Amino acid sequence: MMNVSDGRIANLMFFGDFFGRKDPDELAQQLIGTEHQTDILKSKLTNIKIEDYFNNVSVEELLELLK
């Protein structure tokens, strides 16, 4: 679930078992406040080890979910 307010991610929650080593809520907290623009999100996500939160999910796949 994601809420965007004034062009920024205001709330973000991931539901499910993603078999990651870290809690996806930590990733969500890192993204809150980020502008909801694909290029900005991609830049931020490429500096985060997505595989720590989601097993076998690429940055591109996560970006598709955040559109």
C-alpha positions as CSV (number, residue, x, y, z in Angstrom):
1,M,0.0,0.0,0.0
2,M,1.3,3.4,-0.9
3,N,0.0,6.9,-0.4
4,V,1.5,9.9,-2.3
5,S,0.9,13.4,-1.1
6,D,2.2,16.5,-2.9
7,G,4.3,14.3,-5.2
8,R,6.1,12.5,-2.4
9,I,5.7,9.1,-0.9
10,A,3.8,9.8,2.3
11,N,3.1,6.2,3.4
12,L,4.4,2.9,2.1
13,M,3.8,-0.7,3.4
14,F,4.8,-4.0,1.8
15,F,2.6,-7.1,2.6
16,G,3.8,-10.7,2.2
17,D,6.7,-13.0,2.9
18,F,9.5,-12.0,0.6
19,F,12.2,-14.2,2.1
20,G,14.6,-11.3,2.6
21,R,17.2,-10.9,5.3
22,K,15.8,-7.6,6.4
23,D,12.4,-6.3,7.2
24,P,10.8,-4.6,4.2
25,D,9.4,-2.0,6.6
26,E,13.0,-0.7,6.9
27,L,13.0,-0.1,3.1
28,A,9.6,1.5,3.2
29,Q,10.9,4.0,5.8
30,Q,13.9,4.8,3.6
31,L,11.5,5.7,0.7
32,I,9.0,7.8,2.6
33,G,9.5,11.4,1.7
34,T,11.0,10.6,-1.7
35,E,9.6,12.2,-4.8
36,H,7.3,9.8,-6.6
37,Q,9.2,10.0,-9.9
38,T,10.6,6.9,-11.6
39,D,14.1,8.4,-12.2
40,I,14.4,9.7,-8.6
41,L,13.2,6.4,-7.1
42,K,15.5,4.4,-9.4
43,S,18.5,6.5,-8.3
44,K,17.6,5.9,-4.6
45,L,16.9,2.2,-5.1
46,T,20.2,1.5,-6.9
47,N,22.0,2.6,-3.8
48,I,20.1,0.1,-1.6
49,K,20.6,-3.7,-1.6
50,I,17.1,-4.7,-2.7
51,E,18.0,-8.4,-2.3
52,D,18.3,-7.8,1.4
53,Y,14.5,-7.1,1.5
54,F,13.1,-9.1,-1.4
55,N,14.5,-12.4,-2.7
56,N,14.9,-12.5,-6.5
57,V,13.4,-9.0,-7.1
58,S,15.2,-6.5,-9.2
59,V,15.2,-2.7,-8.9
60,E,13.2,-2.5,-12.2
61,E,10.6,-4.9,-10.9
62,L,10.2,-3.0,-7.6
63,L,9.9,0.3,-9.6
64,E,7.0,-1.3,-11.5
65,L,5.2,-1.9,-8.3
66,L,5.8,1.6,-7.1
67,K,4.3,3.3,-10.1
